[in-house]
Amino acid sequence: MKTSLRPLILAISIGALALSAAAGAMPHDGDHGMPPFAAPFAKLHDQLKLTPQQEALWAKADAAAKTAREEGRKRHEEMHARRAELKKSLAAGDADLHALAKRHDDEMAAAQQRMRDLRDQWLAVYDSLDAGQKRQVQTFMAERLDRKGGPERGHGQRSSRCPGDGAPAAPAAPAPAAR
């Protein structure tokens, strides 16, 4: 059973790597001009001691991730502008909810495709690694996953508002007294 889960865990880990590298509108570290999540990836990059071919693949994936972050910021700004327009349409009573739903679905499908494309670029890097380098990546990803998303993503401490999110369960209500 353990070996049958290995490909799934690996795929999830690589997906997490791609998503972390492509995170949208992340603030930048004022001292280094890089997103706060980038330092661990820079350290991993240095530890891997990539060949020139691997380095070219990494540079291509990294450039795509930077482009994804920039485009994410732009889409975020556009979303705020559309939200203001929607509020006006809703207040006027002339909002086309079918068109709104279709636009949302189209945007979500496009976002998924962009994420898959970026993930595929990072998987190309992974595929070019030797066994030792792949083990380093797997160890890195396991450590990142153990952090529940990591503090740089704002997921350190879970809120107790969402059941099943790792927060302690609310105490059970006392049973009604027998009469």
mmCIF file of the C-alpha atoms, coordinates in Angstrom:
data_MODEL
# 
_entry.id   MODEL 
# 
loop_
_atom_site.group_PDB 
_atom_site.id 
_atom_site.type_symbol 
_atom_site.label_atom_id 
_atom_site.label_alt_id 
_atom_site.label_comp_id 
_atom_site.label_asym_id 
_atom_site.label_entity_id 
_atom_site.label_seq_id 
_atom_site.pdbx_PDB_ins_code 
_atom_site.Cartn_x 
_atom_site.Cartn_y 
_atom_site.Cartn_z 
_atom_site.occupancy 
_atom_site.B_iso_or_equiv 
_atom_site.pdbx_formal_charge 
_atom_site.auth_seq_id 
_atom_site.auth_comp_id 
_atom_site.auth_asym_id 
_atom_site.auth_atom_id 
_atom_site.pdbx_PDB_model_num 
ATOM 1   C CA . MET A 1 1   ? 0.000   0.000  0.000   1.00 0.00 ? 1   MET A CA 1 
ATOM 2   C CA . LYS A 1 2   ? 2.820   2.365  0.886   1.00 0.00 ? 2   LYS A CA 1 
ATOM 3   C CA . THR A 1 3   ? 4.426   2.086  -2.547  1.00 0.00 ? 3   THR A CA 1 
ATOM 4   C CA . SER A 1 4   ? 1.115   2.650  -4.334  1.00 0.00 ? 4   SER A CA 1 
ATOM 5   C CA . LEU A 1 5   ? 0.756   6.025  -2.595  1.00 0.00 ? 5   LEU A CA 1 
ATOM 6   C CA . ARG A 1 6   ? 4.266   7.171  -3.482  1.00 0.00 ? 6   ARG A CA 1 
ATOM 7   C CA . PRO A 1 7   ? 3.361   8.545  -6.985  1.00 0.00 ? 7   PRO A CA 1 
ATOM 8   C CA . LEU A 1 8   ? 0.382   10.415 -5.554  1.00 0.00 ? 8   LEU A CA 1 
ATOM 9   C CA . ILE A 1 9   ? 2.429   11.930 -2.733  1.00 0.00 ? 9   ILE A CA 1 
ATOM 10  C CA . LEU A 1 10  ? 5.139   12.888 -5.214  1.00 0.00 ? 10  LEU A CA 1 
ATOM 11  C CA . ALA A 1 11  ? 2.621   14.536 -7.542  1.00 0.00 ? 11  ALA A CA 1 
ATOM 12  C CA . ILE A 1 12  ? 1.104   16.479 -4.655  1.00 0.00 ? 12  ILE A CA 1 
ATOM 13  C CA . SER A 1 13  ? 4.544   17.565 -3.485  1.00 0.00 ? 13  SER A CA 1 
ATOM 14  C CA . ILE A 1 14  ? 5.613   18.741 -6.924  1.00 0.00 ? 14  ILE A CA 1 
ATOM 15  C CA . GLY A 1 15  ? 2.289   20.522 -7.308  1.00 0.00 ? 15  GLY A CA 1 
ATOM 16  C CA . ALA A 1 16  ? 2.888   22.241 -3.984  1.00 0.00 ? 16  ALA A CA 1 
ATOM 17  C CA . LEU A 1 17  ? 6.345   23.276 -5.199  1.00 0.00 ? 17  LEU A CA 1 
ATOM 18  C CA . ALA A 1 18  ? 4.881   24.740 -8.373  1.00 0.00 ? 18  ALA A CA 1 
ATOM 19  C CA . LEU A 1 19  ? 2.075   26.488 -6.541  1.00 0.00 ? 19  LEU A CA 1 
ATOM 20  C CA . SER A 1 20  ? 4.409   27.885 -3.914  1.00 0.00 ? 20  SER A CA 1 
ATOM 21  C CA . ALA A 1 21  ? 6.726   29.157 -6.608  1.00 0.00 ? 21  ALA A CA 1 
ATOM 22  C CA . ALA A 1 22  ? 3.819   30.676 -8.494  1.00 0.00 ? 22  ALA A CA 1 
ATOM 23  C CA . ALA A 1 23  ? 1.958   32.204 -5.578  1.00 0.00 ? 23  ALA A CA 1 
ATOM 24  C CA . GLY A 1 24  ? -0.009  35.233 -6.699  1.00 0.00 ? 24  GLY A CA 1 
ATOM 25  C CA . ALA A 1 25  ? 0.173   38.638 -5.088  1.00 0.00 ? 25  ALA A CA 1 
ATOM 26  C CA . MET A 1 26  ? 2.752   37.921 -2.428  1.00 0.00 ? 26  MET A CA 1 
ATOM 27  C CA . PRO A 1 27  ? 4.469   40.861 -0.749  1.00 0.00 ? 27  PRO A CA 1 
ATOM 28  C CA . HIS A 1 28  ? 8.150   41.256 -1.406  1.00 0.00 ? 28  HIS A CA 1 
ATOM 29  C CA . ASP A 1 29  ? 10.904  41.249 1.178   1.00 0.00 ? 29  ASP A CA 1 
ATOM 30  C CA . GLY A 1 30  ? 12.167  44.819 1.213   1.00 0.00 ? 30  GLY A CA 1 
ATOM 31  C CA . ASP A 1 31  ? 15.773  43.783 1.805   1.00 0.00 ? 31  ASP A CA 1 
ATOM 32  C CA . HIS A 1 32  ? 16.143  41.294 -1.019  1.00 0.00 ? 32  HIS A CA 1 
ATOM 33  C CA . GLY A 1 33  ? 13.394  42.173 -3.508  1.00 0.00 ? 33  GLY A CA 1 
ATOM 34  C CA . MET A 1 34  ? 12.099  38.607 -3.512  1.00 0.00 ? 34  MET A CA 1 
ATOM 35  C CA . PRO A 1 35  ? 8.876   37.073 -2.254  1.00 0.00 ? 35  PRO A CA 1 
ATOM 36  C CA . PRO A 1 36  ? 9.217   35.783 1.308   1.00 0.00 ? 36  PRO A CA 1 
ATOM 37  C CA . PHE A 1 37  ? 8.718   32.162 0.206   1.00 0.00 ? 37  PHE A CA 1 
ATOM 38  C CA . ALA A 1 38  ? 11.596  32.368 -2.295  1.00 0.00 ? 38  ALA A CA 1 
ATOM 39  C CA . ALA A 1 39  ? 14.494  31.990 0.156   1.00 0.00 ? 39  ALA A CA 1 
ATOM 40  C CA . PRO A 1 40  ? 13.915  28.267 0.851   1.00 0.00 ? 40  PRO A CA 1 
ATOM 41  C CA . PHE A 1 41  ? 13.684  27.618 -2.904  1.00 0.00 ? 41  PHE A CA 1 
ATOM 42  C CA . ALA A 1 42  ? 16.911  29.532 -3.505  1.00 0.00 ? 42  ALA A CA 1 
ATOM 43  C CA . LYS A 1 43  ? 18.577  27.390 -0.838  1.00 0.00 ? 43  LYS A CA 1 
ATOM 44  C CA . LEU A 1 44  ? 17.237  24.205 -2.462  1.00 0.00 ? 44  LEU A CA 1 
ATOM 45  C CA . HIS A 1 45  ? 18.491  25.431 -5.840  1.00 0.00 ? 45  HIS A CA 1 
ATOM 46  C CA . ASP A 1 46  ? 21.984  25.906 -4.427  1.00 0.00 ? 46  ASP A CA 1 
ATOM 47  C CA . GLN A 1 47  ? 21.957  22.505 -2.687  1.00 0.00 ? 47  GLN A CA 1 
ATOM 48  C CA . LEU A 1 48  ? 20.959  20.651 -5.849  1.00 0.00 ? 48  LEU A CA 1 
ATOM 49  C CA . LYS A 1 49  ? 24.160  21.617 -7.705  1.00 0.00 ? 49  LYS A CA 1 
ATOM 50  C CA . LEU A 1 50  ? 22.406  21.552 -11.071 1.00 0.00 ? 50  LEU A CA 1 
ATOM 51  C CA . THR A 1 51  ? 24.053  20.655 -14.362 1.00 0.00 ? 51  THR A CA 1 
ATOM 52  C CA . PRO A 1 52  ? 23.907  23.253 -17.159 1.00 0.00 ? 52  PRO A CA 1 
ATOM 53  C CA . GLN A 1 53  ? 20.930  21.428 -18.751 1.00 0.00 ? 53  GLN A CA 1 
ATOM 54  C CA . GLN A 1 54  ? 19.112  21.281 -15.408 1.00 0.00 ? 54  GLN A CA 1 
ATOM 55  C CA . GLU A 1 55  ? 19.953  24.915 -14.739 1.00 0.00 ? 55  GLU A CA 1 
ATOM 56  C CA . ALA A 1 56  ? 18.380  25.922 -18.066 1.00 0.00 ? 56  ALA A CA 1 
ATOM 57  C CA . LEU A 1 57  ? 15.179  24.052 -17.168 1.00 0.00 ? 57  LEU A CA 1 
ATOM 58  C CA . TRP A 1 58  ? 15.152  25.629 -13.685 1.00 0.00 ? 58  TRP A CA 1 
ATOM 59  C CA . ALA A 1 59  ? 15.643  29.119 -15.160 1.00 0.00 ? 59  ALA A CA 1 
ATOM 60  C CA . LYS A 1 60  ? 12.756  28.547 -17.586 1.00 0.00 ? 60  LYS A CA 1 
ATOM 61  C CA . ALA A 1 61  ? 10.426  27.330 -14.814 1.00 0.00 ? 61  ALA A CA 1 
ATOM 62  C CA . ASP A 1 62  ? 11.519  30.123 -12.476 1.00 0.00 ? 62  ASP A CA 1 
ATOM 63  C CA . ALA A 1 63  ? 10.889  32.753 -15.175 1.00 0.00 ? 63  ALA A CA 1 
ATOM 64  C CA . ALA A 1 64  ? 7.433   31.264 -15.776 1.00 0.00 ? 64  ALA A CA 1 
ATOM 65  C CA . ALA A 1 65  ? 6.731   31.413 -12.025 1.00 0.00 ? 65  ALA A CA 1 
ATOM 66  C CA . LYS A 1 66  ? 7.750   35.084 -11.887 1.00 0.00 ? 66  LYS A CA 1 
ATOM 67  C CA . THR A 1 67  ? 5.518   35.820 -14.871 1.00 0.00 ? 67  THR A CA 1 
ATOM 68  C CA . ALA A 1 68  ? 2.672   33.975 -13.142 1.00 0.00 ? 68  ALA A CA 1 
ATOM 69  C CA . ARG A 1 69  ? 3.128   36.117 -10.009 1.00 0.00 ? 69  ARG A CA 1 
ATOM 70  C CA . GLU A 1 70  ? 3.094   39.328 -12.063 1.00 0.00 ? 70  GLU A CA 1 
ATOM 71  C CA . GLU A 1 71  ? 0.036   38.230 -14.016 1.00 0.00 ? 71  GLU A CA 1 
ATOM 72  C CA . GLY A 1 72  ? -1.623  37.188 -10.756 1.00 0.00 ? 72  GLY A CA 1 
ATOM 73  C CA . ARG A 1 73  ? -1.159  40.674 -9.348  1.00 0.00 ? 73  ARG A CA 1 
ATOM 74  C CA . LYS A 1 74  ? -2.648  42.174 -12.501 1.00 0.00 ? 74  LYS A CA 1 
ATOM 75  C CA . ARG A 1 75  ? -5.633  39.790 -12.427 1.00 0.00 ? 75  ARG A CA 1 
ATOM 76  C CA . HIS A 1 76  ? -6.151  40.633 -8.756  1.00 0.00 ? 76  HIS A CA 1 
ATOM 77  C CA . GLU A 1 77  ? -6.383  44.350 -9.588  1.00 0.00 ? 77  GLU A CA 1 
ATOM 78  C CA . GLU A 1 78  ? -8.752  43.618 -12.479 1.00 0.00 ? 78  GLU A CA 1 
ATOM 79  C CA . MET A 1 79  ? -10.915 41.531 -10.162 1.00 0.00 ? 79  MET A CA 1 
ATOM 80  C CA . HIS A 1 80  ? -11.324 44.487 -7.812  1.00 0.00 ? 80  HIS A CA 1 
ATOM 81  C CA . ALA A 1 81  ? -12.383 46.709 -10.712 1.00 0.00 ? 81  ALA A CA 1 
ATOM 82  C CA . ARG A 1 82  ? -14.922 44.111 -11.891 1.00 0.00 ? 82  ARG A CA 1 
ATOM 83  C CA . ARG A 1 83  ? -16.239 43.775 -8.360  1.00 0.00 ? 83  ARG A CA 1 
ATOM 84  C CA . ALA A 1 84  ? -17.016 47.502 -8.256  1.00 0.00 ? 84  ALA A CA 1 
ATOM 85  C CA . GLU A 1 85  ? -18.800 47.204 -11.619 1.00 0.00 ? 85  GLU A CA 1 
ATOM 86  C CA . LEU A 1 86  ? -20.789 44.230 -10.357 1.00 0.00 ? 86  LEU A CA 1 
ATOM 87  C CA . LYS A 1 87  ? -21.873 46.128 -7.255  1.00 0.00 ? 87  LYS A CA 1 
ATOM 88  C CA . LYS A 1 88  ? -23.206 48.914 -9.475  1.00 0.00 ? 88  LYS A CA 1 
ATOM 89  C CA . SER A 1 89  ? -25.065 46.422 -11.696 1.00 0.00 ? 89  SER A CA 1 
ATOM 90  C CA . LEU A 1 90  ? -26.559 44.656 -8.684  1.00 0.00 ? 90  LEU A CA 1 
ATOM 91  C CA . ALA A 1 91  ? -27.675 47.963 -7.155  1.00 0.00 ? 91  ALA A CA 1 
ATOM 92  C CA . ALA A 1 92  ? -29.248 48.984 -10.479 1.00 0.00 ? 92  ALA A CA 1 
ATOM 93  C CA . GLY A 1 93  ? -30.934 45.598 -10.800 1.00 0.00 ? 93  GLY A CA 1 
ATOM 94  C CA . ASP A 1 94  ? -29.492 44.872 -14.250 1.00 0.00 ? 94  ASP A CA 1 
ATOM 95  C CA . ALA A 1 95  ? -26.774 42.304 -13.427 1.00 0.00 ? 95  ALA A CA 1 
ATOM 96  C CA . ASP A 1 96  ? -26.621 39.314 -15.795 1.00 0.00 ? 96  ASP A CA 1 
ATOM 97  C CA . LEU A 1 97  ? -25.879 36.482 -13.367 1.00 0.00 ? 97  LEU A CA 1 
ATOM 98  C CA . HIS A 1 98  ? -25.620 33.896 -16.163 1.00 0.00 ? 98  HIS A CA 1 
ATOM 99  C CA . ALA A 1 99  ? -22.910 35.938 -17.886 1.00 0.00 ? 99  ALA A CA 1 
ATOM 100 C CA . LEU A 1 100 ? -21.195 36.480 -14.550 1.00 0.00 ? 100 LEU A CA 1 
ATOM 101 C CA . ALA A 1 101 ? -21.171 32.736 -13.817 1.00 0.00 ? 101 ALA A CA 1 
ATOM 102 C CA . LYS A 1 102 ? -19.819 31.932 -17.299 1.00 0.00 ? 102 LYS A CA 1 
ATOM 103 C CA . ARG A 1 103 ? -17.068 34.537 -16.971 1.00 0.00 ? 103 ARG A CA 1 
ATOM 104 C CA . HIS A 1 104 ? -16.124 33.118 -13.578 1.00 0.00 ? 104 HIS A CA 1 
ATOM 105 C CA . ASP A 1 105 ? -16.041 29.568 -14.960 1.00 0.00 ? 105 ASP A CA 1 
ATOM 106 C CA . ASP A 1 106 ? -13.916 30.668 -17.919 1.00 0.00 ? 106 ASP A CA 1 
ATOM 107 C CA . GLU A 1 107 ? -11.472 32.489 -15.630 1.00 0.00 ? 107 GLU A CA 1 
ATOM 108 C CA . MET A 1 108 ? -11.215 29.477 -13.313 1.00 0.00 ? 108 MET A CA 1 
ATOM 109 C CA . ALA A 1 109 ? -10.547 27.139 -16.254 1.00 0.00 ? 109 ALA A CA 1 
ATOM 110 C CA . ALA A 1 110 ? -7.849  29.468 -17.582 1.00 0.00 ? 110 ALA A CA 1 
ATOM 111 C CA . ALA A 1 111 ? -6.260  29.717 -14.130 1.00 0.00 ? 111 ALA A CA 1 
ATOM 112 C CA . GLN A 1 112 ? -6.214  25.926 -13.814 1.00 0.00 ? 112 GLN A CA 1 
ATOM 113 C CA . GLN A 1 113 ? -4.533  25.626 -17.199 1.00 0.00 ? 113 GLN A CA 1 
ATOM 114 C CA . ARG A 1 114 ? -1.891  28.197 -16.223 1.00 0.00 ? 114 ARG A CA 1 
ATOM 115 C CA . MET A 1 115 ? -1.214  26.274 -13.010 1.00 0.00 ? 115 MET A CA 1 
ATOM 116 C CA . ARG A 1 116 ? -0.909  22.978 -14.917 1.00 0.00 ? 116 ARG A CA 1 
ATOM 117 C CA . ASP A 1 117 ? 1.480   24.557 -17.424 1.00 0.00 ? 117 ASP A CA 1 
ATOM 118 C CA . LEU A 1 118 ? 3.678   25.912 -14.631 1.00 0.00 ? 118 LEU A CA 1 
ATOM 119 C CA . ARG A 1 119 ? 3.563   22.596 -12.766 1.00 0.00 ? 119 ARG A CA 1 
ATOM 120 C CA . ASP A 1 120 ? 4.645   20.819 -15.969 1.00 0.00 ? 120 ASP A CA 1 
ATOM 121 C CA . GLN A 1 121 ? 7.673   23.101 -16.250 1.00 0.00 ? 121 GLN A CA 1 
ATOM 122 C CA . TRP A 1 122 ? 8.704   22.291 -12.681 1.00 0.00 ? 122 TRP A CA 1 
ATOM 123 C CA . LEU A 1 123 ? 8.090   18.595 -13.361 1.00 0.00 ? 123 LEU A CA 1 
ATOM 124 C CA . ALA A 1 124 ? 10.465  18.873 -16.340 1.00 0.00 ? 124 ALA A CA 1 
ATOM 125 C CA . VAL A 1 125 ? 13.107  20.149 -13.905 1.00 0.00 ? 125 VAL A CA 1 
ATOM 126 C CA . TYR A 1 126 ? 12.344  17.268 -11.550 1.00 0.00 ? 126 TYR A CA 1 
ATOM 127 C CA . ASP A 1 127 ? 12.498  14.711 -14.365 1.00 0.00 ? 127 ASP A CA 1 
ATOM 128 C CA . SER A 1 128 ? 16.002  15.931 -15.287 1.00 0.00 ? 128 SER A CA 1 
ATOM 129 C CA . LEU A 1 129 ? 17.356  15.348 -11.772 1.00 0.00 ? 129 LEU A CA 1 
ATOM 130 C CA . ASP A 1 130 ? 19.387  12.328 -10.738 1.00 0.00 ? 130 ASP A CA 1 
ATOM 131 C CA . ALA A 1 131 ? 18.226  10.040 -7.914  1.00 0.00 ? 131 ALA A CA 1 
ATOM 132 C CA . GLY A 1 132 ? 20.118  11.953 -5.210  1.00 0.00 ? 132 GLY A CA 1 
ATOM 133 C CA . GLN A 1 133 ? 18.756  15.310 -6.356  1.00 0.00 ? 133 GLN A CA 1 
ATOM 134 C CA . LYS A 1 134 ? 15.228  13.891 -6.508  1.00 0.00 ? 134 LYS A CA 1 
ATOM 135 C CA . ARG A 1 135 ? 15.607  12.695 -2.920  1.00 0.00 ? 135 ARG A CA 1 
ATOM 136 C CA . GLN A 1 136 ? 16.690  16.215 -1.895  1.00 0.00 ? 136 GLN A CA 1 
ATOM 137 C CA . VAL A 1 137 ? 13.563  17.656 -3.540  1.00 0.00 ? 137 VAL A CA 1 
ATOM 138 C CA . GLN A 1 138 ? 11.359  15.057 -1.860  1.00 0.00 ? 138 GLN A CA 1 
ATOM 139 C CA . THR A 1 139 ? 12.890  15.826 1.542   1.00 0.00 ? 139 THR A CA 1 
ATOM 140 C CA . PHE A 1 140 ? 12.420  19.548 0.926   1.00 0.00 ? 140 PHE A CA 1 
ATOM 141 C CA . MET A 1 141 ? 8.780   19.037 -0.036  1.00 0.00 ? 141 MET A CA 1 
ATOM 142 C CA . ALA A 1 142 ? 8.107   16.775 2.958   1.00 0.00 ? 142 ALA A CA 1 
ATOM 143 C CA . GLU A 1 143 ? 9.480   19.464 5.270   1.00 0.00 ? 143 GLU A CA 1 
ATOM 144 C CA . ARG A 1 144 ? 7.345   22.120 3.555   1.00 0.00 ? 144 ARG A CA 1 
ATOM 145 C CA . LEU A 1 145 ? 4.214   19.983 3.791   1.00 0.00 ? 145 LEU A CA 1 
ATOM 146 C CA . ASP A 1 146 ? 4.858   19.342 7.485   1.00 0.00 ? 146 ASP A CA 1 
ATOM 147 C CA . ARG A 1 147 ? 4.506   23.074 8.032   1.00 0.00 ? 147 ARG A CA 1 
ATOM 148 C CA . LYS A 1 148 ? 0.807   23.024 6.978   1.00 0.00 ? 148 LYS A CA 1 
ATOM 149 C CA . GLY A 1 149 ? 1.469   25.441 4.152   1.00 0.00 ? 149 GLY A CA 1 
ATOM 150 C CA . GLY A 1 150 ? 4.192   27.363 5.946   1.00 0.00 ? 150 GLY A CA 1 
ATOM 151 C CA . PRO A 1 151 ? 4.074   30.635 7.826   1.00 0.00 ? 151 PRO A CA 1 
ATOM 152 C CA . GLU A 1 152 ? 4.901   32.643 4.688   1.00 0.00 ? 152 GLU A CA 1 
ATOM 153 C CA . ARG A 1 153 ? 1.542   31.591 3.238   1.00 0.00 ? 153 ARG A CA 1 
ATOM 154 C CA . GLY A 1 154 ? -0.374  32.646 6.363   1.00 0.00 ? 154 GLY A CA 1 
ATOM 155 C CA . HIS A 1 155 ? -1.457  29.128 7.316   1.00 0.00 ? 155 HIS A CA 1 
ATOM 156 C CA . GLY A 1 156 ? 0.502   28.606 10.515  1.00 0.00 ? 156 GLY A CA 1 
ATOM 157 C CA . GLN A 1 157 ? -2.211  28.626 13.155  1.00 0.00 ? 157 GLN A CA 1 
ATOM 158 C CA . ARG A 1 158 ? -5.621  27.371 12.106  1.00 0.00 ? 158 ARG A CA 1 
ATOM 159 C CA . SER A 1 159 ? -8.817  29.130 13.042  1.00 0.00 ? 159 SER A CA 1 
ATOM 160 C CA . SER A 1 160 ? -11.322 27.292 15.179  1.00 0.00 ? 160 SER A CA 1 
ATOM 161 C CA . ARG A 1 161 ? -14.143 28.570 12.928  1.00 0.00 ? 161 ARG A CA 1 
ATOM 162 C CA . CYS A 1 162 ? -13.757 25.762 10.413  1.00 0.00 ? 162 CYS A CA 1 
ATOM 163 C CA . PRO A 1 163 ? -14.541 22.258 11.644  1.00 0.00 ? 163 PRO A CA 1 
ATOM 164 C CA . GLY A 1 164 ? -12.091 19.570 10.663  1.00 0.00 ? 164 GLY A CA 1 
ATOM 165 C CA . ASP A 1 165 ? -9.226  21.963 10.004  1.00 0.00 ? 165 ASP A CA 1 
ATOM 166 C CA . GLY A 1 166 ? -7.025  20.668 12.759  1.00 0.00 ? 166 GLY A CA 1 
ATOM 167 C CA . ALA A 1 167 ? -8.495  22.960 15.384  1.00 0.00 ? 167 ALA A CA 1 
ATOM 168 C CA . PRO A 1 168 ? -9.597  21.403 18.636  1.00 0.00 ? 168 PRO A CA 1 
ATOM 169 C CA . ALA A 1 169 ? -13.147 20.174 18.570  1.00 0.00 ? 169 ALA A CA 1 
ATOM 170 C CA . ALA A 1 170 ? -15.749 22.072 20.540  1.00 0.00 ? 170 ALA A CA 1 
ATOM 171 C CA . PRO A 1 171 ? -16.709 20.335 23.757  1.00 0.00 ? 171 PRO A CA 1 
ATOM 172 C CA . ALA A 1 172 ? -19.712 18.071 23.390  1.00 0.00 ? 172 ALA A CA 1 
ATOM 173 C CA . ALA A 1 173 ? -22.973 19.348 24.749  1.00 0.00 ? 173 ALA A CA 1 
ATOM 174 C CA . PRO A 1 174 ? -23.967 17.635 27.997  1.00 0.00 ? 174 PRO A CA 1 
ATOM 175 C CA . ALA A 1 175 ? -26.598 14.953 27.623  1.00 0.00 ? 175 ALA A CA 1 
ATOM 176 C CA . PRO A 1 176 ? -30.076 16.015 28.730  1.00 0.00 ? 176 PRO A CA 1 
ATOM 177 C CA . ALA A 1 177 ? -30.813 15.094 32.327  1.00 0.00 ? 177 ALA A CA 1 
ATOM 178 C CA . ALA A 1 178 ? -32.984 12.018 32.779  1.00 0.00 ? 178 ALA A CA 1 
ATOM 179 C CA . ARG A 1 179 ? -36.392 12.651 34.299  1.00 0.00 ? 179 ARG A CA 1 
# 
